[in-house]
Amino acid sequence: MRTMAQLEVEPGKYMIRTNQKAMGDISSIIDLEGPGGKGSVSVSFPEHVIKQIADVMMPPGTPRDIAMLKDLTGELANMFAGGAKAELEKKQLKMNISLPRIYAGDNHILKFAVNAKIVMVPYSTPFGPFFIDVCVAGKNAKLSPVKKKKPIIISSNDNIRNI
């Protein structure tokens, strides 16, 4: 985000999710698959956050309608999934990535490629939070969070929007 949007982001404490409800209003999921594993990376933005990111990234006069916001969310998901793919390949997990799937609306459900633990990292920006989820399974797949903090377990009854 620093390069594309000239935007400083700060990761929060990672969490293990027990549901697939999106944390934002517009989300994109990209699936990863290869001989060593399979999974998904998603990014989810509250609408006001992705609109302000669009204001920074897009030329003046570009409409800020829902179609453009969905496209931008898909492009950012491509960027994040590419980074996840590179990190997994460092661990000898060769992966191919899919085209992004876009979801929008209140309380939409994210459909991950595998039924495995979902690790969510909230990120803070000057515009508000956004969320990245990673869900990977495979005989060699091991996730190690950037920060060595105890995870927070959230369930469908929890309200994470107040973090």
Secondary structure per residue as TSV (DSSP state, phi and psi in degrees):
chain	resnum	aa	ss	phi	psi
A	1	M	-	360.0	-29.7
A	2	R	H	-61.0	-42.0
A	3	T	H	-76.6	-49.7
A	4	M	H	-73.4	-38.6
A	5	A	H	-116.7	6.9
A	6	Q	-	46.4	47.6
A	7	L	-	-129.4	125.1
A	8	E	-	-82.8	129.5
A	9	V	-	-122.3	149.6
A	10	E	E	-127.4	122.1
A	11	P	E	-71.0	145.3
A	12	G	-	-98.0	-164.9
A	13	K	-	-75.4	130.2
A	14	Y	-	-70.2	156.3
A	15	M	E	-136.5	147.9
A	16	I	E	-95.0	120.0
A	17	R	E	-89.6	149.5
A	18	T	S	-116.9	10.9
A	19	N	S	-144.3	171.2
A	20	Q	-	-114.8	18.6
A	21	K	B	-71.3	130.6
A	22	A	-	-65.8	146.6
A	23	M	S	-89.8	-12.5
A	24	G	S	-123.0	-172.5
A	25	D	S	-92.8	-25.1
A	26	I	E	-132.6	127.5
A	27	S	E	-134.4	157.8
A	28	S	E	-138.8	139.8
A	29	I	E	-122.3	137.3
A	30	I	E	-124.0	130.3
A	31	D	E	-89.6	146.9
A	32	L	E	-120.7	137.7
A	33	E	E	-150.2	141.7
A	34	G	E	-167.9	-180.0
A	35	P	T	-59.1	-29.1
A	36	G	T	-95.1	-7.8
A	37	G	E	174.0	179.1
A	38	K	E	-149.8	149.1
A	39	G	E	-179.3	-165.3
A	40	S	E	-145.6	152.9
A	41	V	E	-127.1	130.8
A	42	S	E	-126.8	155.1
A	43	V	E	-130.6	138.3
A	44	S	E	-135.4	128.5
A	45	F	E	-120.7	135.4
A	46	P	-	-62.2	146.8
A	47	E	H	-57.6	-42.0
A	48	H	H	-64.9	-29.9
A	49	V	H	-72.9	-48.0
A	50	I	H	-66.8	-31.1
A	51	K	H	-64.2	-41.9
A	52	Q	H	-71.6	-33.9
A	53	I	H	-64.7	-40.8
A	54	A	H	-60.3	-39.7
A	55	D	H	-59.5	-34.7
A	56	V	H	-78.2	-39.0
A	57	M	H	-89.0	-30.5
A	58	M	S	-96.8	149.4
A	59	P	-	-64.1	151.3
A	60	P	T	-56.2	143.9
A	61	G	T	91.8	-13.4
A	62	T	-	-70.2	127.2
A	63	P	-	-62.5	142.6
A	64	R	-	-102.4	44.3
A	65	D	-	-81.9	173.6
A	66	I	H	-62.4	-35.4
A	67	A	H	-62.3	-43.5
A	68	M	H	-67.3	-39.8
A	69	L	H	-65.1	-37.4
A	70	K	H	-64.9	-44.7
A	71	D	H	-60.0	-43.6
A	72	L	H	-64.0	-41.3
A	73	T	H	-61.2	-41.5
A	74	G	H	-63.0	-40.9
A	75	E	H	-65.2	-41.2
A	76	L	H	-66.4	-37.5
A	77	A	H	-62.1	-40.0
A	78	N	H	-57.6	-43.4
A	79	M	H	-63.5	-46.4
A	80	F	H	-68.0	-41.2
A	81	A	H	-65.6	-37.4
A	82	G	H	-61.1	-39.6
A	83	G	H	-66.2	-41.3
A	84	A	H	-64.4	-40.8
A	85	K	H	-60.6	-44.3
A	86	A	H	-62.2	-41.5
A	87	E	H	-66.6	-41.9
A	88	L	H	-64.8	-37.4
A	89	E	H	-67.4	-27.9
A	90	K	H	-63.6	-25.6
A	91	K	T	-96.1	20.6
A	92	Q	T	67.4	25.8
A	93	L	-	-107.9	92.5
A	94	K	-	-71.4	131.2
A	95	M	-	-135.7	146.7
A	96	N	E	-106.4	150.3
A	97	I	E	-116.4	147.4
A	98	S	-	-87.9	175.2
A	99	L	-	-71.6	153.2
A	100	P	-	-72.1	143.6
A	101	R	E	-103.8	134.4
A	102	I	E	-111.2	136.2
A	103	Y	E	-127.1	145.3
A	104	A	E	-147.5	157.3
A	105	G	S	113.6	163.7
A	106	D	T	-63.7	137.6
A	107	N	T	57.2	32.2
A	108	H	-	-72.7	155.4
A	109	I	B	-104.2	133.3
A	110	L	-	-87.2	134.0
A	111	K	-	-109.1	101.5
A	112	F	-	-83.9	156.1
A	113	A	S	-71.6	-21.9
A	114	V	S	-135.2	160.3
A	115	N	S	-98.3	89.9
A	116	A	S	-145.9	176.7
A	117	K	-	-58.6	139.9
A	118	I	E	-108.4	119.2
A	119	V	E	-99.8	120.3
A	120	M	E	-110.8	135.4
A	121	V	E	-120.2	117.3
A	122	P	E	-79.9	141.8
A	123	Y	E	-119.7	140.3
A	124	S	E	-104.0	144.4
A	125	T	E	-132.7	168.7
A	126	P	T	-61.2	-18.2
A	127	F	T	-93.9	-13.0
A	128	G	E	130.8	-176.0
A	129	P	E	-85.1	159.5
A	130	F	E	-141.0	170.5
A	131	F	E	-135.4	136.4
A	132	I	E	-117.9	130.9
A	133	D	E	-113.3	141.2
A	134	V	E	-129.3	131.1
A	135	C	E	-137.4	108.6
A	136	V	E	-132.6	140.5
A	137	A	E	-137.6	150.5
A	138	G	S	159.4	160.9
A	139	K	T	-64.5	-24.7
A	140	N	T	-108.7	2.6
A	141	A	-	-76.6	123.6
A	142	K	-	-137.1	128.7
A	143	L	-	-101.2	132.4
A	144	S	-	-128.2	113.6
A	145	P	-	-64.9	153.2
A	146	V	S	-62.8	-45.2
A	147	K	S	-98.8	134.1
A	148	K	-	-89.9	67.7
A	149	K	-	-116.1	154.9
A	150	K	-	-64.7	131.5
A	151	P	-	-72.1	155.8
A	152	I	E	-98.8	129.7
A	153	I	E	-91.3	126.2
A	154	I	E	-118.4	147.5
A	155	S	-	-124.1	179.5
A	156	S	T	-64.8	-15.3
A	157	N	T	-88.6	-9.8
A	158	D	-	-85.0	151.2
A	159	N	-	-112.4	97.4
A	160	I	G	-79.8	-13.7
A	161	R	G	-60.7	-17.0
A	162	N	G	-95.2	16.8
A	163	I	-	-74.0	360.0
